[in-house]
């Protein structure tokens, strides 16, 4: 077997396969299907400082080769996570990573600070695609100033590995990546969902309750792959690639484009064991091509 271990800052992964936030629950929901310890990391669903109800239904819609969602970060808040979820997941033998969201830099920082106190959570992933309530709903991640403000605030409150999840709904994603790197991000993950819409022609109305939602699945892969390659060439910190990955071949493309690790999201809804299949497929490809270490292909394109 080839060596599959990689590092994201100070975070050591036994292999490069992780789960994408919002598609894998808190991990325990999948333990009947796979050995969770076989993954490089599990990124749990989005967590905010205060509880959130999420958006009204309908908030999911199937599209060609993908899906739209506007779930709206439904969760019971960081204190509930610390008291009730953390005890259930802290002994899972892999990197348990919390996706953190907020509506102001202060919200993000306070949420991150509470997670910082949890010994068995070695990293967080910052979702900077959340609406900035102070700027009329514009997502933090679509401007360098907005992205920097969140990362700067969180970096002061959080002292473990900090991964920043970038929005693809921007003109120059490499510019945003460099901005968060400058404020102390240990890694960037990309892409988050692309903004999309679906219309019911019989009802003559938008399908989703809030009109628009995030597009994910195989249809976004070419865009994600291009952006990962751009960002990997623009920053010195590790890049985590995601967006439409459902096979080992998909994952290999992202690794070759410059990603150090990958996340699998929407494909978990179709096959709860897809992560392990992708991990094994990567290993089989490396063996078949005479590669002894995964680093031989990372960034080779």
N, C-alpha and C positions, 0 to 999 in steps of 0.2 A: 504493500500500500504506500502511496505517496504521502508526504507530509502535508497535512491540510491546515495546520494551525497558523493563525494570523493574529496581528495585534492592531487594535484601534486605540492609539495613544497608549495609556498604561493598561488597557483592557486586553486580556489574553483570551482569544477564542479558539476552541479546539478544532473548529472548522469554520468556513466563511458563511455558512447558511444560518440566517436569522429569520424571524417572522416579523411582518409589518404590523404596526399598531392598528388596532381596530378590526383586525381580521382573525385574531387568535385568542380573543378574550383575555383571560389572565393566565393562560397556559394550561391550567388544570382541566379545562373543558376538553382538551385533546389527549389527556393521558391514557384514555382507553384505546386510542388509535396508534400512538407512537410512543417510543421511549424519549421523553422530553430531554433527558440527559444527552441524547445524541445530537442535539442542535448546538450551534455556536452561541446562540443567544435567543431570548424571547423578549420581544418588545410588547409590553402589555398595553391595553387600550388607554386612550387619552385620559389624563387626570388633571383636574382643575382645582383651584383653591377652594371654591364653594361648589356645592352640588349643582348639576345642570340637568334639566329635564330633556333637553334636545329639542329638535323640531317636530312639528306635527306630522302625522302620516298623511299621504304616502311619502316616504323618504328614501325609497330605493326604486330603481327602474333598470330593467335589462336593456342593453343596447347591443349592436352588432359587435361581437368579439370583446364584450366588456360590460360594465355596469356603471350606473350613476348612483351616488348616494348623497344625502344631505342629513345624515343622522344628527349632527349638531353636537357632538362631543358629550352625549348623555353619560353621566357618571355621578357617583354619590359624593364626590369631593375627596380631597387628599387625607383628611382626618379619618374618614371611613376606610380609605385604602390602608392607612397605617395601622388601624385598630383591627380590621377584619380580614382584609385581603393579604396583607404582608405575612401574617402568621401561616397562611396556607401555601405560600409560594417560596418562602425564604430558604427552604431546604432542598429545592429543586436543583440538581447538580448541573446547572448551566448559568450563563449570565442573565439575570433577570433585570431588565431595563425598563424604566418607566417613561412613557411619553407624557410630556408636560405641556399644558396649554394655559392661556390666560388672555385677559382683555387689556392688560396694562403691564409695563415692565415690573411694576411693584407686585402685581399678582403672580407673575411668573417666578420672581425671585423668592417670594414667600413660600410658594408651593415647592420650589426646588430646595429651599432650606429645610423644610420638614422631611423631605425625602433624603436629604443629605445625612440625616441622623440615623437612617436605617442601615445597619451594618451589611446586610446581605444584598443590597442594591448597589452595584458598582458603577452604574452609569445612568444618565438620563438622555432622552432624545427630546429636544425642544421643537415643538410644532409652532413655527413662526408664521403659519398660514392663517392664524386666527385674526378675526376682525379687531382692529384697534379702535376701541370705542371713543377715544379722544380725537381721532381723525376721521370720524364719520363712517366707520366701518371698513376702511381700507386695511387690507392685511398688512401686518408688520413686515412680512417677508418680501414685499414687492418694491421696497426702497432700501437703499443702503443705510440710510439714517434710521429707519424703523427697525431693521434687522439688528443693527449695531446696538441700538438702545436696549433691546431685550437681552442680547448676549452679554453686554456689559453689566447689566443689573444682576443677571443670573450668575455670572462668573464670580461676582463678589460674594454671593451667598452659597455657592455650590462648589465643592472642592474635589470632586471625583471626575471621572471621564464625562465630558460634555459633547454630545453629538447634536448638531443643529440640522433639522430637516428643512430643506429648501423648497420653496414654491416654484413650479415651472411657469407660472402665469406672469412672467416678467420678460423684459426686452433682452437683458444680458445677465444670465444666471451666474456667470463666472465673476462678474462684478460683485454680486451679493455674496458669493462664496468668499471672495477675498476680504470683504468687509467683516464677516463674522470670524474669519481666521484672525484678523487683526485685533479683535476684541477677546481672543482667548479660546475660541472653539477648538476642541481636540480633534474633531472630525466633522464632516458634513454628510448628510444622507439625502439622496434625491433619486427620483422626483416624488413630490407629493402629487395629489390628483390634479388633472387638468379641468378647468371650468367648462361645464357642458350643460345641455338642456335637452329635454324630450317633450314632445307635444302629442296629445291624444287627438287625432283628427276627427273622431266621432263626437267627442265632447267639446272640441274646439277650445281646448285649454291646456295649460302646461301640466305635465304628469306629476312633478314633484311639488310638495306643498309650498316651498319657498321659491319655486320657479327654476332655479339652477341647482346644480350639484357637482360633485367631484367625479370625474371620469377615470376609471381604472380598468385593469385587465390587459389582455394581449394587444388591444388596439393602441395602447400608449407606448408600447415597447420601443419602436424606432425613435420616438421623441426623447424618451428617457435615456436611451443608449447614447444618443448624440450629446445630450446635456452632461451625462456622466463623463464622457470623453473630454468635453470642453473644460469641465471643472477640474478633472484630474490633472490637466495640463496647466491649470491656472493657480493651484494652491499646493502647498507642501504637506498639508495634513492629509490623513487617509480619507478616502471617499467610500461611502457605502452606497451601492447602487440598488435601485428598485424601480419597478414599473413594468408590469406585464410578464414577469418571470414565472413560467410554469413548467419548464423542463431544464435538464442539466445543460443542454445546448444554450438556452437563454442565459443561464447563469454564467456559463463560460464566456459568452459574448461580453457581458458586463465586466467580468474580471479582466479580459483582454483589453477592454476599453479604458481600464484604469482603476476599477473598483477593487478595494482590498477585501471587502465582504459584500454580501447581497442580502436583501430581504425579500421574502415571498409573501404576497398579500392576498389578492382576490382568488388566486388558485386554491387557497385553503378551503374556500367554500365549495369547490368542486370535488376536491380530493383531500381529506384530512391528513393523509400520509405523504402529501407531495413534497414536503420539506426533506424528509428522509430519502425519498427517491431521488431528489435533486442532489443531495449530498453524495449518495452512492454513485450516481451517474457521473459526477465530477471526478470522483476517484477512479472510476473505470476508464474515463477518457484519458486521464493523466497516465495511468498504467499502460493503456494501449499506445500512447504516443511517447513512451519512454521518459516521462517527466517524474522526477523523484520528489519534487517540492512544488507546491502550488505557486510559489513566488516566481517560478520560471515563466509563467504566463501572465501574471498580473501586469497590466500596462504595456503589453507587448505590441499593441496596435498603435 
